[in-house]
């Protein structure tokens, strides 16, 4: 099974299209991978659209495709998600990431989570 297939194994069939679209926006917005400065605001944006499992799958997919200097685990992603829930990034950081993704078609008006 490919990394993409592994990452999407938990997405239900109706959600797969939206989940795949989000992965496509992430790939288009970050063709060289996500820089560390964008991790926190990106998680905040993803939390508006995806549930925790889907966020974890999306982040793992991106890191597998681009690699990282430091190994990333589901536990680290879940800790980062908890940090975003407890301490939102500043609006300027979120706007910067949102603008980058909007330039490649991210539907910023959509804030309803994808149901699992």
C-alpha positions as CSV (number, residue, x, y, z in Angstrom):
1,X,0.0,0.0,0.0
2,X,1.4,3.5,-0.8
3,X,1.9,6.2,1.7
4,X,-1.1,8.1,0.4
5,X,-3.2,5.0,0.6
6,X,-2.0,4.3,4.2
7,X,-2.7,7.9,5.2
8,X,-6.2,7.8,3.7
9,X,-7.2,4.4,5.0
10,X,-9.2,5.9,7.8
11,X,-11.1,8.3,5.6
12,X,-14.6,7.1,4.7
13,X,-15.5,6.9,1.0
14,X,-17.7,10.1,1.0
15,X,-15.0,12.0,2.9
16,X,-12.1,10.7,0.7
17,X,-12.7,13.3,-2.0
18,X,-12.6,16.2,0.4
19,X,-9.6,14.7,2.2
20,X,-7.8,14.2,-1.1
21,X,-8.6,17.8,-2.1
22,X,-7.1,19.1,1.1
23,X,-3.9,17.0,0.5
24,X,-3.8,18.4,-3.1
25,X,-4.1,22.0,-1.7
26,X,-1.3,21.3,0.8
27,X,0.9,19.8,-1.9
28,X,0.3,22.8,-4.2
29,X,0.7,25.4,-1.4
30,X,3.8,23.7,-0.1
31,X,5.5,22.0,-3.1
32,X,8.8,21.8,-1.2
33,X,7.2,20.8,2.1
34,X,5.9,22.8,5.0
35,X,8.5,25.0,6.7
36,X,8.6,24.8,10.5
37,X,7.3,28.3,10.9
38,X,4.0,27.3,9.3
39,X,3.4,24.1,11.3
40,X,1.4,25.7,14.1
41,X,-0.8,28.0,12.0
42,X,-1.4,25.2,9.4
43,X,-2.6,22.9,12.2
44,X,-5.0,25.7,13.3
45,X,-6.4,25.9,9.7
46,X,-6.7,22.1,9.3
47,X,-8.5,21.9,12.7
48,X,-11.3,24.0,11.1
49,X,-11.9,21.4,8.4
50,X,-10.6,18.0,9.6
51,X,-11.0,15.9,12.7
52,X,-7.9,14.9,14.7
53,X,-7.4,11.6,12.8
54,X,-7.6,13.3,9.4
55,X,-5.2,16.0,10.5
56,X,-2.7,13.4,11.7
57,X,-3.1,11.5,8.4
58,X,-2.6,14.6,6.3
59,X,0.5,15.8,8.3
60,X,2.0,12.3,8.2
61,X,1.4,12.2,4.4
62,X,3.1,15.5,3.9
63,X,6.1,14.6,6.0
64,X,6.5,11.2,4.3
65,X,6.5,12.9,0.9
66,X,9.0,15.6,1.8
67,X,10.9,14.2,4.8
68,X,11.9,16.0,7.9
69,X,15.2,16.6,9.8
70,X,13.6,15.0,12.8
71,X,11.3,12.0,12.8
72,X,7.6,12.8,13.1
73,X,5.2,10.5,14.9
74,X,1.5,10.4,15.4
75,X,2.1,11.2,19.1
76,X,4.0,14.4,18.2
77,X,1.2,15.5,15.8
78,X,-1.4,14.8,18.5
79,X,0.6,16.9,21.0
80,X,0.8,19.7,18.4
81,X,-2.9,19.5,17.8
82,X,-3.5,19.8,21.6
83,X,-1.2,22.8,21.7
84,X,-3.2,24.5,18.9
85,X,-6.5,23.8,20.8
86,X,-5.0,25.3,24.0
87,X,-3.1,28.2,22.5
88,X,-4.1,29.5,19.1
89,X,-1.4,30.9,16.9
90,X,-1.5,34.7,16.2
91,X,-3.9,35.9,13.5
92,X,-1.0,37.1,11.3
93,X,0.5,33.6,11.2
94,X,-2.8,32.0,10.3
95,X,-3.5,34.7,7.7
96,X,-0.1,34.1,6.1
97,X,-0.7,30.3,5.8
98,X,-4.3,30.8,4.7
99,X,-3.2,33.2,2.0
100,X,-0.7,30.8,0.7
101,X,-3.3,28.0,0.5
102,X,-6.0,30.3,-0.9
103,X,-3.7,31.0,-3.8
104,X,-4.0,27.4,-4.8
105,X,-7.7,27.0,-4.2
106,X,-8.2,26.4,-0.5
107,X,-11.8,27.2,0.4
108,X,-11.2,29.5,3.3
109,X,-14.9,30.0,3.9
110,X,-15.3,26.3,4.7
111,X,-14.9,25.8,8.5
112,X,-17.1,22.7,9.0
113,X,-15.1,19.6,9.9
114,X,-15.2,16.6,7.5
115,X,-17.2,13.9,9.3
116,X,-15.5,10.6,9.9
